[in-house]
Amino acid sequence: SPTGTNTYTVTGTDANGCKNTASRTITVNTLPTVTANTTTPSICIGESATLSGGGAVSYAWTGSVTDNVSFNPTVTDTYTVTGTDANGCKNTASATITVNDLPIVTANTTTPSICIGESATLSGGGAVSYVWTGSVTDDVSFDPTVTDTYTVTGTDANGCKNTASATITVNDLPTVTANTTTPIICSGESATLSGGGAVSYVWTGSVTDNVSFDPTVTDTYTVTGTDANGCKNTASATITVNDLPSTATTVNETTITVDLAGATYQWVSDCGVSNDVLDNETGQSFTASVEGNYSVIVTENGCSATSSCIAILFTGIDDAEHSSLINIYPNPNNGSFTIHSSIGGSYKVINELGQTVDTFQLDGINDLNVDFTNIKNGMYMLVRIDNPDNRTISKKIVISR
């Protein structure tokens, strides 16, 4: 094993003992300095790499690799190259290619289903940095306008990339309607509000959907409707509440006049009993031709109200003469009193509203003891019902305790 170039001389001796010499030089060539080169010492699985030898003339690689030709490593491995120089001398070198697995990237969304106008946030997981399609910035809120699928590319510390996708569904808002059974009502009447176009409804003003309530003033009510997707929209309805007209009246003898002008009127007789509508009696004033209890229905802005009963009693010289034949004592009284009458017949007691409190017969001979201790204090009128001579016979009764 020569270690360097040298000339070696041989002395040969034959059978006769004669000698002679010869020489031979052996040249010892140094091995080539072979290098093993790789374009990418660390790759991600699925990527390519190229190995190339240096320092020699030809190269042979392990692992079925062809020098300077791209290939696809699947696992981390060390490759050895044998380089041969022009003298046929060989040397080796090695290179390791690390094959990194791809990161397991996840695509995460705070809200996979939103209503249009709402925001969502997309964030990647399993890597170091993330790039999203659709101009989305990782972990930053944005406002999708249509349903779409977004893809994130995640890169890990080795520079390896993988992708994942997430879909955000954008639901339209429901077309909500606000409905009322009666957009215009009179004070004291009821109304019902109901929403439409959604699944559930919440109203302002403490109103319950589709449940009757009693508005007291004109107001606008807003309903928030929520559909099956949880999306909300609003609508409004106004209920106008008209006040009831005033039914205050002024009485002048047998004429009753409604204080409120410009309304419509309907006069009624036998108030509180049969409530008979008087034909053609639709003026602001009414003059009674016979005594009785009267009321008026006043209508303004579509709202009607009925006055209290008004008693009309005819008085005159003849009436007063006959009325003097009736005596009530004591008067005022505490509800217990006696009627003395020289005129028999049917009588009734009416209150200040013209309502009949009691009826009874007087025989014109005997006194009648009456017990009204169960009725309230006030002014009452004893009136004869049957008047064959068309004379009004009446007497005031004052109950005061």
C-alpha positions as CSV (number, residue, x, y, z in Angstrom):
1,S,0.0,0.0,0.0
2,P,2.1,2.8,-1.3
3,T,1.3,6.2,0.4
4,G,3.1,8.3,-2.1
5,T,4.6,8.2,-5.6
6,N,8.0,6.2,-5.6
7,T,10.4,4.3,-7.8
8,Y,11.2,0.8,-6.7
9,T,14.4,-1.1,-7.9
10,V,14.6,-4.8,-8.0
11,T,17.9,-6.8,-7.9
12,G,17.5,-10.2,-9.5
13,T,20.0,-13.1,-8.9
14,D,20.0,-16.0,-11.2
15,A,21.2,-19.6,-10.6
16,N,24.7,-18.7,-11.3
17,G,24.6,-16.1,-8.7
18,C,24.7,-13.4,-11.3
19,K,22.7,-10.2,-10.4
20,N,21.0,-7.5,-12.4
21,T,18.5,-4.7,-11.5
22,A,15.4,-3.1,-12.9
23,S,13.2,-0.2,-11.7
24,R,9.4,0.7,-11.7
25,T,7.8,3.9,-10.6
26,I,4.3,3.7,-8.9
27,T,2.4,7.0,-8.9
28,V,0.0,7.3,-6.0
29,N,-2.8,9.7,-6.8
30,T,-4.7,11.6,-4.0
31,L,-8.4,10.8,-3.7
32,P,-10.7,13.5,-5.1
33,T,-12.3,15.8,-2.5
34,V,-15.9,14.8,-3.2
35,T,-18.8,17.0,-2.0
36,A,-22.5,16.1,-1.6
37,N,-24.7,19.1,-2.3
38,T,-28.6,19.5,-1.9
39,T,-30.8,22.3,-3.1
40,T,-33.0,21.9,0.0
41,P,-31.7,20.2,3.0
42,S,-35.1,20.5,4.7
43,I,-38.3,20.1,2.7
44,C,-42.0,19.5,3.4
45,I,-43.5,16.2,2.4
46,G,-44.6,16.3,-1.2
47,E,-41.9,18.7,-2.2
48,S,-38.9,17.9,-4.5
49,A,-35.2,18.1,-3.9
50,T,-32.0,17.8,-6.0
51,L,-28.7,16.2,-5.0
52,S,-25.5,16.9,-6.9
53,G,-21.9,15.8,-6.3
54,G,-18.8,17.9,-6.7
55,G,-15.0,17.5,-6.9
56,A,-15.0,14.6,-9.2
57,V,-16.0,13.7,-12.8
58,S,-18.8,11.3,-12.3
59,Y,-21.1,10.5,-9.4
60,A,-23.2,7.7,-8.1
61,W,-25.8,8.2,-5.3
62,T,-27.4,5.8,-2.9
63,G,-31.2,5.6,-2.7
64,S,-31.7,5.4,-6.5
65,V,-31.0,9.0,-6.7
66,T,-29.6,10.4,-10.0
67,D,-27.1,13.1,-9.7
68,N,-28.5,16.6,-10.3
69,V,-32.0,15.2,-11.1
70,S,-35.0,16.3,-9.0
71,F,-36.7,13.6,-6.9
72,N,-39.4,13.4,-4.1
73,P,-38.1,12.2,-0.8
74,T,-40.9,10.8,1.5
75,V,-38.9,10.4,4.7
76,T,-35.9,12.0,6.3
77,D,-32.7,10.2,5.0
78,T,-29.0,10.5,4.4
79,Y,-27.8,10.0,0.9
80,T,-24.1,9.1,0.0
81,V,-22.4,10.0,-3.3
82,T,-19.4,8.2,-4.7
83,G,-17.4,10.5,-6.9
84,T,-14.8,9.3,-9.5
85,D,-12.1,11.6,-10.8
86,A,-10.2,11.4,-14.1
87,N,-7.7,9.0,-12.5
88,G,-10.5,6.7,-11.6
89,C,-10.0,7.5,-8.0
90,K,-13.1,7.5,-5.9
91,N,-14.2,9.2,-2.8
92,T,-17.6,9.7,-1.0
93,A,-19.6,12.4,0.7
94,S,-23.0,12.4,2.3
95,A,-26.0,14.8,2.6
96,T,-29.1,14.5,4.7
97,I,-32.5,15.7,3.5
98,T,-35.0,16.3,6.3
99,V,-38.7,15.6,5.2
100,N,-41.1,17.5,7.5
101,D,-44.8,16.5,7.8
102,L,-47.4,19.1,6.8
103,P,-49.1,20.9,9.7
104,I,-52.7,19.9,10.6
105,V,-54.4,23.2,9.9
106,T,-57.8,24.0,11.2
107,A,-60.3,26.7,10.0
108,N,-62.3,28.1,12.9
109,T,-65.3,30.6,12.9
110,T,-67.0,32.3,15.8
111,T,-70.3,32.2,14.0
112,P,-70.9,29.7,11.2
113,S,-74.3,31.2,10.5
114,I,-75.1,34.9,10.8
115,C,-77.7,37.4,9.8
116,I,-76.8,39.9,7.1
117,G,-75.3,43.0,8.7
118,E,-73.7,41.0,11.5
119,S,-69.9,40.3,11.9
120,A,-67.9,37.1,12.0
121,T,-64.3,36.2,12.8
122,L,-62.2,33.5,11.2
123,S,-59.1,32.1,12.8
124,G,-56.6,29.4,11.8
125,G,-55.1,26.8,14.1
126,G,-52.3,24.2,14.0
127,A,-49.6,26.4,12.4
128,V,-47.7,29.7,13.0
129,S,-49.1,32.1,10.4
130,Y,-52.2,32.1,8.4
131,V,-53.4,33.6,5.1
132,W,-57.2,33.6,4.2
133,T,-59.0,33.9,0.9
134,G,-61.6,36.6,0.5
135,S,-59.3,39.4,1.8
136,V,-60.0,38.1,5.3
137,T,-57.4,38.8,8.1
138,D,-56.9,36.0,10.6
139,D,-58.7,36.6,13.9
140,V,-60.0,40.0,12.8
141,S,-63.8,40.6,12.6
142,F,-65.3,41.3,9.2
143,D,-68.8,41.6,7.7
144,P,-69.7,38.9,5.2
145,T,-72.6,39.9,2.8
146,V,-73.2,36.5,1.1
147,T,-72.8,32.9,2.0
148,D,-69.2,31.8,1.2
149,T,-66.5,29.3,1.9
150,Y,-63.1,30.7,3.1
151,T,-59.8,28.8,2.8
152,V,-56.9,29.4,5.2
153,T,-53.3,28.5,4.3
154,G,-51.3,27.8,7.5
155,T,-47.5,27.8,7.6
156,D,-45.6,26.1,10.4
157,A,-42.1,26.8,11.9
158,N,-40.6,24.6,9.2
159,G,-42.2,26.7,6.4
160,C,-44.6,23.8,5.6
161,K,-48.1,24.7,4.5
162,N,-51.5,23.1,4.6
163,T,-55.0,24.3,4.1
164,A,-58.5,24.1,5.7
165,S,-61.8,25.7,4.9
166,A,-64.8,27.1,6.8
167,T,-68.2,28.2,5.5
168,I,-70.1,31.2,6.8
169,T,-73.8,31.2,6.0
170,V,-75.3,34.7,5.7
171,N,-79.1,34.6,6.2
172,D,-81.4,37.4,5.0
173,L,-83.4,39.3,7.5
174,P,-87.1,38.3,7.7
175,T,-89.7,40.7,6.2
176,V,-91.6,41.5,9.3
177,T,-95.1,43.1,9.3
178,A,-96.9,44.9,12.1
179,N,-100.7,44.3,12.0
180,T,-103.5,45.8,14.0
181,T,-107.1,44.9,14.0
182,T,-108.2,48.5,14.6
183,P,-105.8,51.3,13.6
184,I,-108.3,53.9,15.0
185,I,-110.2,53.3,18.3
186,C,-112.2,55.2,20.8
187,S,-111.0,55.7,24.4
188,G,-111.9,52.6,26.4
189,E,-111.9,50.3,23.5
190,S,-109.4,47.4,22.9
191,A,-107.0,46.6,20.0
192,T,-104.9,43.7,19.1
193,L,-101.4,43.9,17.5
194,S,-99.9,40.9,15.7
195,G,-96.6,40.4,13.9
196,G,-96.1,38.6,10.7
197,G,-93.2,37.2,8.6
198,A,-91.2,35.7,11.5
199,V,-91.5,33.0,14.2
200,S,-91.6,35.0,17.4
201,Y,-92.5,38.6,18.2
202,V,-91.7,41.2,20.9
203,W,-93.6,44.5,21.0
204,T,-92.7,47.8,22.6
205,G,-95.2,49.3,25.1
206,S,-95.5,46.0,27.1
207,V,-97.8,44.6,24.4
208,T,-98.2,40.9,24.0
209,D,-98.4,39.6,20.4
210,N,-101.9,38.8,19.3
211,V,-103.4,39.6,22.7
212,S,-106.0,42.3,23.2
213,F,-105.0,45.3,25.2
214,D,-106.4,48.8,26.0
215,P,-104.4,51.7,24.6
216,T,-105.1,55.0,26.4
217,V,-103.2,57.4,24.1
218,T,-102.3,57.5,20.4
219,D,-99.0,55.7,20.1
220,T,-96.7,53.9,17.6
221,Y,-95.8,50.3,18.5
222,T,-92.7,48.5,17.1
223,V,-92.4,44.8,16.8
224,T,-89.2,42.9,16.6
225,G,-89.7,39.6,14.7
226,T,-87.2,36.7,15.0
227,D,-87.1,34.0,12.3
228,A,-86.0,30.4,12.5
229,N,-82.4,31.4,11.9
230,G,-82.4,33.8,14.8
231,C,-82.4,36.8,12.4
232,K,-84.4,39.9,13.5
233,N,-86.2,42.7,11.8
234,T,-88.7,45.3,12.9
235,A,-91.9,46.9,11.8
236,S,-94.2,49.5,13.3
237,A,-98.0,50.2,13.6
238,T,-99.8,53.2,14.9
239,I,-103.0,53.0,16.9
240,T,-104.9,56.3,17.1
241,V,-107.0,56.7,20.3
242,N,-109.8,59.2,19.9
243,D,-111.3,60.7,23.1
244,L,-114.9,60.1,23.7
245,P,-117.0,63.3,23.1
246,S,-118.3,65.3,26.0
247,T,-121.9,64.6,27.0
248,A,-122.4,67.5,29.3
249,T,-125.8,69.1,28.9
250,T,-127.7,72.1,30.0
251,V,-131.4,71.9,30.9
252,N,-133.8,74.8,30.5
253,E,-137.2,73.8,31.6
254,T,-138.1,71.1,29.1
255,T,-135.3,71.7,26.7
256,I,-132.0,69.8,26.9
257,T,-128.9,71.1,25.0
258,V,-125.6,69.3,24.5
259,D,-122.8,71.7,25.4
260,L,-120.5,70.2,22.7
261,A,-121.2,71.7,19.2
262,G,-120.3,70.3,15.8
263,A,-120.9,66.6,16.7
264,T,-123.8,64.3,15.7
265,Y,-126.6,63.6,18.2
266,Q,-129.3,61.0,18.7
267,W,-131.8,61.5,21.5
268,V,-133.2,58.6,23.5
269,S,-136.3,58.3,25.7
270,D,-137.1,56.1,28.6
271,C,-133.5,56.3,29.5
272,G,-132.1,53.3,31.5
273,V,-135.2,51.2,30.7
274,S,-136.2,50.6,27.1
275,N,-133.8,53.3,25.7
276,D,-136.1,54.1,22.8
277,V,-134.4,56.0,19.9
278,L,-136.4,59.1,19.0
279,D,-136.9,59.3,15.3
280,N,-135.7,62.6,13.7
281,E,-134.4,63.9,17.0
282,T,-130.8,64.4,16.0
283,G,-130.2,68.1,16.8
284,Q,-127.9,69.6,19.5
285,S,-131.0,70.5,21.5
286,F,-134.1,68.5,22.3
287,T,-137.4,69.7,23.7
288,A,-139.5,67.1,25.5
289,S,-143.2,67.1,24.8
290,V,-144.0,64.7,27.5
291,E,-142.3,64.1,30.8
292,G,-139.8,61.3,31.2
293,N,-136.2,60.4,31.4
294,Y,-134.0,61.3,28.4
295,S,-130.4,60.8,27.3
296,V,-128.4,61.7,24.2
297,I,-125.8,59.7,22.2
298,V,-123.1,62.1,21.1
299,T,-120.8,61.1,18.3
300,E,-117.5,62.8,17.3
301,N,-114.5,61.5,15.3
302,G,-116.3,58.1,15.1
303,C,-116.6,57.8,18.8
304,S,-119.9,57.8,20.7
305,A,-120.8,58.4,24.3
306,T,-124.1,58.4,26.1
307,S,-125.1,61.1,28.5
308,S,-126.5,60.4,31.9
309,C,-130.3,60.2,32.2
310,I,-132.0,63.5,32.5
311,A,-135.5,63.7,34.1
312,I,-137.9,66.1,32.6
313,L,-141.0,66.9,34.8
314,F,-143.6,69.3,33.7
315,T,-144.7,71.9,36.3
316,G,-147.4,74.5,36.2
317,I,-150.3,76.1,38.3
318,D,-152.6,73.2,37.9
319,D,-149.8,70.7,38.6
320,A,-148.7,72.6,41.7
321,E,-152.3,72.6,43.0
322,H,-152.5,68.8,42.7
323,S,-149.0,68.3,44.0
324,S,-150.0,70.1,47.2
325,L,-152.3,67.2,47.9
326,I,-149.3,65.1,48.5
327,N,-147.3,65.4,51.7
328,I,-144.0,63.6,52.7
329,Y,-142.8,63.8,56.3
330,P,-140.3,64.1,57.6
331,N,-138.6,65.6,54.6
332,P,-135.5,65.7,54.6
333,N,-135.3,62.3,56.2
334,N,-132.9,59.4,56.8
335,G,-134.6,57.1,54.4
336,S,-137.5,56.3,56.5
337,F,-140.6,58.5,55.8
338,T,-144.4,58.6,55.4
339,I,-146.4,59.5,52.3
340,H,-149.8,61.2,52.8
341,S,-151.8,61.6,49.6
342,S,-155.4,62.6,48.9
343,I,-154.9,61.4,45.3
344,G,-154.7,57.6,44.8
345,G,-152.9,56.0,41.9
346,S,-149.7,54.4,40.8
347,Y,-146.5,56.2,41.8
348,K,-142.7,55.8,41.2
349,V,-139.7,57.2,42.9
350,I,-136.8,58.2,40.6
351,N,-133.3,59.3,41.4
352,E,-131.3,62.2,39.9
353,L,-130.4,60.1,36.8
354,G,-134.0,59.4,36.1
355,Q,-133.7,55.8,37.2
356,T,-136.7,54.2,38.9
357,V,-135.9,53.3,42.5
358,D,-139.3,51.9,43.5
359,T,-143.0,51.8,42.5
360,F,-146.2,51.5,44.6
361,Q,-149.9,52.2,44.9
362,L,-151.5,54.9,47.0
363,D,-155.2,54.5,47.8
364,G,-155.7,58.2,48.7
365,I,-157.0,57.3,52.1
366,N,-154.3,55.6,54.1
367,D,-150.7,56.9,54.7
368,L,-147.9,54.8,53.3
369,N,-144.7,54.2,55.4
370,V,-141.6,53.8,53.2
371,D,-138.2,52.4,54.2
372,F,-135.4,53.6,51.9
373,T,-132.7,53.3,54.5
374,N,-130.8,51.0,52.1
375,I,-130.3,53.6,49.4
376,K,-127.7,56.4,49.3
377,N,-128.3,60.1,50.2
378,G,-129.6,62.4,47.5
379,M,-132.5,64.1,45.8
380,Y,-135.3,61.8,44.7
381,M,-138.7,62.5,43.1
382,L,-142.1,61.0,43.8
383,V,-144.0,61.0,40.5
384,R,-147.5,59.8,39.7
385,I,-147.4,57.4,36.8
386,D,-151.1,57.3,35.8
387,N,-152.3,60.9,35.0
388,P,-155.7,60.6,33.4
389,D,-156.1,64.4,33.2
390,N,-152.5,64.9,31.9
391,R,-151.4,66.7,35.0
392,T,-148.0,66.1,36.4
393,I,-148.1,65.3,40.1
394,S,-144.7,65.1,41.8
395,K,-143.0,65.7,45.1
396,K,-139.3,66.0,46.0
397,I,-137.8,63.6,48.6
398,V,-134.5,64.5,50.3
399,I,-132.6,61.7,52.0
400,S,-129.8,62.9,54.2
401,R,-128.2,61.0,57.1
